[in-house]
Amino acid sequence: FLATVCIGSPLFAPFQLEVLAFSYPVYMAAQGVIVLVKLASLPLWGRGVDRLGPRRTWPLAAALVAAVPLPWILAEGPGLVLVGQALSGLAWGGYEVSLFSLMLASTPSAQRPRLFATHSVLVGAAQLGGGLVGVSLLSAAGGDHRTMFAVTAAARFAVLPLLPFAIRGLVPHRPVGFRDLALRVVALRPHGGLSLRPIEGPSRREEGPQADGPTDG
């Protein structure tokens, strides 16, 4: 999926600066929209992940990512570009939060360093491969950026239905409400008032007497 995204991702900046002839302030304002919308949407996505689980929110965010190039096909000025940038901030905020939560929720702590290292390598490979494909197709299309935005959108939507199958074997998410979390973490002692319960992970318990310090639950 990221490879299909990267087919078009290197082309947005040249399209704004060269084809639409944006001034530097207008270009920077368009980049700022992504950051602002992303920051504003992160709490909403976080609550969505808490309630529905990353298995549901990640495909939804990926569908929004797939739709990001669509406004750019018709863009003739800042208007639709800002719409596309806002959609990009919303989509990527949800994609990154959901994917990160999905990776944490579906792997034991001992496997996470290898998982995140592998993920970084695959993301780099997708950026390189997708970018090279995109530039090659741009040359074949006579430098028509709009055609490339349509191509990357079509490729994204073509791969999108496969994503739920890629995660179907993962453990289903069980939402944890505030009451459950509070009762698990906070204890009430008759003579000591409120106190925090230690949350000990399985791997720590298996280590025996050496696992006396803080644990990562």
Secondary structure, DSSP 8 states (H G I E B T S, - for coil): -HHHHHHHGGGHHHIIIIIS---HHHHHHHHHHHHHHHHHHHHHHHHHHHHH-HHHHHHHHHHHHHHTTHHHHH--SHHHHHHHHHHHHHHHHHHHHHHHHHHHHTS-GGGHHHHHHHHHHHHHHHHHHHHHHHHHHHHHTTT-HHHHHHHHHHHHHHHGGGHHHHTTTS-------HHHHHHHHEEEETTTEEEE-----HHHHTTGGG--S----
